[in-house]
């Protein structure tokens, strides 16, 4: 952005892995904060994930610095505590009790730095479940989301790490709120975000649906839709397209565009609620009428008349999405093929935060870092001499990448 970023000057120290905690740090980093990721000497284990986890590290660790430290070594812990004396935020998402064992629990750090905002990302907020090990899939199953996503009797997790990502978002929201409060009180505070509670928030609309109607919500494939026309249609050559008409005005436009005069005048279809009541019949009728149209023609005609429609797109197709390319929604970024930085690099594009400030998107200033890539820079800034850094390296307290270079003369 041409203007200073909102969180410039803010320092975040994070002990995070996987998705939830790193998402919080990524958001704060995208908004301009200096985010220092503390990694073990071998690096965050997330770097080693295969399959569906291969995109976790490069996606959620951009705009961060990496310092590699053995925090079980007293000299390593001393480094972290030194960094925290003037930090603004500490973020973690490890198992409850882990930070306390390392000496980085909230009570200890708030005494060290009373202005520190301490954000924890957990499976559950404190209560009867907080001893359990949680994963996104675990809370989707126990929190009703998998039930709502799959067909009856076939619970299915959502196709993205929705609770992890949103849990990190809510952690960031808690940090931003705490920064506002700290500006008034001068004091930091503890913030907590949790997967299960996030999941409950996601399905709360269905809980209220039950409260209002007295009827349990059906899974999405079997749902009673709020809209008369709102479905995926299989059309010419087996192509699929999502088509909708969610208001009486849109229904009239659809009928006029396609010459469905008989449907427009049918008294059973006079209002959206009328169409919902006969939706199985209406949907079957529209499937027959649209079957000989190509997806391209339907797209063109729905586009022309401003009716809702969507192609059925795979995630990798979005790299070539004309809207994203035209609006700068994808930013160039170089990532390591194996996420450690030791192998070949790949030039790609990455999705930015879905917000614009003063009409500008928040750019990628720094790709996901190599293990310990910023160790030397951070330690120099913290007051360590070159000799001290070399001694720490030789003692196995810190890891660096690239290797330690002599001080500039």
ABEGO torsion letter per residue (X at the ends): XABBBAABGBBBBBBBBEAAAAAAAAAAAAAGBBBBBBBBAAEBAAAABBEAAAAAAAAAABGBBBBBBBAABAAAAAAAAAAAAABABBBBABBBGAAAAAGABAAAAAAABAABBBBBBBABBBEAAAABBBBAAAAAAAAGAAAAABBBGBBBBBABBAAAAAAAAAAAAAAAAAAAAAAAAGBBBBBBBBAAAAAAAAAAAAAAAAAAAGBBBBBAAABBBABABBBBBBBBGGBBBBBBBABAAAAAAAAAAAGBAAAAABAAAABAAAAAAAAAAAAAAAAAAAAABBAAAAAAAAAAAGBBBBBBBBAAAAAABAAAAAAGABBBBBBBAAGAGABBBBBBBBBBBABBBGGBBBBBABBBBBBGAAAAAAAAAAGBBAAAAAAAAAAGABBBOBBBBBBBX
